[in-house]
Amino acid sequence: METQTNSPQKKKGQKQTGLQTEPENLKGTFAAVLIVGGIILLSWFGVFGLFLERA
């Protein structure tokens, strides 16, 4: 049976953790959040408009 050891070796494709990491690019995440937020706002105003129309 093979046992696992905690070795500090860096595997291929794995990001290094610690103080020497590169900053992540979050522009795509920000754009996605803005799009989802816009959809939520548009749907909220649409439902609010229906409420005002029927009142």
N, C-alpha and C positions, 0 to 999 in steps of 0.2 A: 504494500500500500504506500502511495506517495504522500508525503506530508508537505504542507505549505509553510514557507518561511517568509518573514517580512524582510525582504532585501530592498535596499535603496536603489536598485537598478531601474532605469527608465525604459519602459516598453515602447516599441515603435508606435507612433501615432498618439501617444499619450502626452498631455500637456504637463509641463513641470510645475509643481506647486511650490510656493514659498515667496520670497521677496523679489525674485528675478523673473517674474512672469510678465508677458506682454499684455498691454491693455486690450480688452476685447472690443470688437467693433459692434456696436449696438444700434447702428442706424436702421437696419432692417427691422429690429424689434420695435424701435420708436415709431417707424412708419406703420407697422401693423397695429400698434396700440392706438395711433391716431385714427386709422381706418375703422377699427372696431368701435372706438369712442364716437366717431361720426355717425356710424350706423345706429348706435344706441340713441344718440341725440335726435336723429331724424325720425326714428320710430317713436320716441317719446313725444315729440312735437306733433307727429301724425295722430297719435292716439289722443293727445290733448285737444287737437283741432276737431276730431270727431266728437269728443265730449262737449266742447263748446257749441258745436253745430246742433247737437241733439238736445241740449239743455233749454 
